[in-house]
Amino acid sequence: MTKINEFDQTISKVTDEEIGATGVRVGYRAMSVLAIIAFVFSLCTPLMLLSSWFVLFPIIGAACGVWGLIRILSSPFDYTGRAFAVAGVVVSLVLGVVAGGIGLWQYYYSAPSGYEVLDFLDLRPDADKYKTSPHNINPAILELAKDHRKVYVRGFMFPGNQMAGIQDFMMVRLVAHCKFCAPEKNPFDMISVHCSGDLRATYRMNAVHVGGELYFNANYVRGELPFHIEADIIK
């Protein structure tokens, strides 16, 4: 019987044929749980299109795949499932890049013509950058609000008592907002929205895109929201 050294148990000796070539009879090898987890999470990667929180799926899939592959290669006589581990890493990376690219395209380039894409972070005051601007807000944002220019903002609907036919609602920056903690949140992370005309909204947990005229309340006080949108588009 051929003696197995450390080199024999490395990546060059991981297949059944290569292990058999050493003259060692290999018994039952357990399927790597990490490899299976990696493969399952990789298949869930497209859910990133529903919410940015699901970006954890490709990260977990790739991490478990790499970890599982290392364990399989370091102990080829104990574990199998290299194909699942490799597939988990590859599928997580490929679908993650594709889903991320689609999400970025939808966010930055799917805005209707004539609407300017804004992020909640663009609305926040910055005393270091805009010291001479009213309320330390980006002058470009104030100009948009002054002219009631049409903007396109992505956020999440704050849950209320009404589920359908909603005319007025609050849009928040993060899905983590809740009705119990919102009063303590940064008011610039929230925008009041009014659906103009016959437009009405239906509550949803995934991200919502709102387009409409931007307004700024220069005299807002604690408990009020500084920005407001008269919406004519909700996607």
Residue pairs with C-beta under 8 A, 6 or more apart in sequence:
1 23
1 24
2 22
2 23
2 24
4 22
4 24
7 13
8 22
9 74
9 75
9 76
9 77
10 73
10 74
11 73
12 18
13 19
13 22
13 76
14 72
14 73
14 76
14 82
16 26
19 26
19 76
19 77
20 26
24 77
26 77
29 76
29 77
29 78
29 79
29 80
30 78
30 79
30 80
31 79
31 80
31 81
31 84
32 68
32 71
32 72
32 79
32 80
32 81
32 84
32 85
33 68
34 64
34 65
34 67
34 68
34 71
34 85
35 64
35 65
35 68
35 69
35 72
35 81
35 82
35 84
35 85
35 88
36 81
36 84
37 60
37 61
37 64
37 68
37 88
38 60
38 61
38 62
38 63
38 64
38 65
38 68
38 84
38 85
38 87
38 88
38 89
38 92
39 61
39 65
39 84
39 85
39 87
39 88
39 91
40 61
40 88
41 57
41 58
41 60
41 61
41 64
41 88
41 92
42 57
42 58
42 61
42 62
42 65
42 87
42 88
42 89
42 90
42 91
42 92
42 95
43 91
44 54
44 57
44 61
45 54
45 57
45 58
45 61
45 91
45 92
45 95
45 96
45 99
46 95
46 99
47 54
47 57
48 54
48 55
48 57
48 58
48 96
48 99
48 100
48 103
49 99
49 102
49 103
49 106
50 206
51 175
51 205
51 206
51 207
52 103
52 207
53 175
55 96
55 100
57 92
58 92
58 93
58 95
58 96
58 99
59 92
59 96
61 88
61 89
61 91
61 92
62 88
62 89
62 92
62 93
62 96
64 88
65 85
65 86
65 87
65 88
65 89
65 92
66 85
66 89
68 81
68 84
68 85
68 88
69 82
69 85
69 86
69 89
71 79
72 79
72 80
72 81
72 82
72 85
73 82
107 117
107 154
108 117
110 209
111 117
111 152
111 209
111 211
112 152
112 211
112 233
114 150
115 150
115 151
115 152
115 211
115 233
116 144
116 149
116 150
116 151
116 152
117 151
117 152
117 153
118 141
118 144
118 151
118 152
118 153
118 214
119 153
119 154
120 153
120 155
120 173
120 188
120 189
120 191
121 173
122 138
122 141
123 137
123 138
123 141
123 188
123 191
123 226
123 227
124 137
124 186
124 188
124 189
125 135
125 136
125 137
125 188
126 136
126 137
126 138
127 136
129 136
129 138
130 136
130 137
130 138
130 139
133 139
133 142
134 142
134 218
135 218
135 226
137 216
141 216
142 216
143 149
144 151
144 214
145 214
145 215
145 216
145 227
146 216
148 213
148 214
148 215
148 230
149 213
149 214
150 211
150 212
150 213
150 214
150 232
151 211
151 212
151 213
151 214
151 229
152 209
152 210
152 211
152 233
153 171
153 191
153 209
153 210
153 211
153 229
154 207
154 208
154 209
154 210
155 171
155 172
155 173
155 191
155 207
155 208
155 210
156 171
156 172
156 173
156 174
156 175
156 177
156 205
156 206
156 207
156 208
157 169
157 170
157 171
157 172
157 201
157 203
157 204
157 208
158 169
158 170
158 171
158 172
158 177
158 179
158 182
158 190
159 178
159 179
159 203
160 166
160 169
160 170
160 203
162 203
163 202
163 203
164 200
164 202
164 203
165 200
165 202
166 195
166 200
166 201
166 202
166 203
167 194
167 195
167 200
167 201
168 192
168 193
168 194
168 195
169 193
169 201
169 203
170 182
170 190
170 191
170 192
170 193
170 225
171 190
171 191
171 192
171 193
171 208
171 210
171 229
172 182
172 185
172 189
172 190
172 191
173 189
173 190
174 189
175 205
175 207
177 185
177 189
177 190
182 190
183 223
187 220
187 224
187 225
187 226
188 226
188 227
190 225
191 210
191 225
191 227
191 228
191 229
192 225
192 227
192 228
192 229
193 201
193 210
193 212
193 228
193 229
193 231
194 228
194 229
194 230
194 231
195 201
195 231
195 234
196 212
196 230
196 231
196 232
197 232
199 231
199 232
199 233
199 234
201 208
201 231
201 234
208 234
208 235
209 233
209 234
209 235
210 229
210 231
210 233
210 234
211 231
211 232
211 233
211 234
211 235
212 229
212 230
212 231
212 232
212 233
213 229
213 230
213 232
214 227
214 228
214 229
215 227
215 228
215 229
215 230
216 226
216 227
216 228
217 224
217 225
217 226
217 227
217 228
220 226
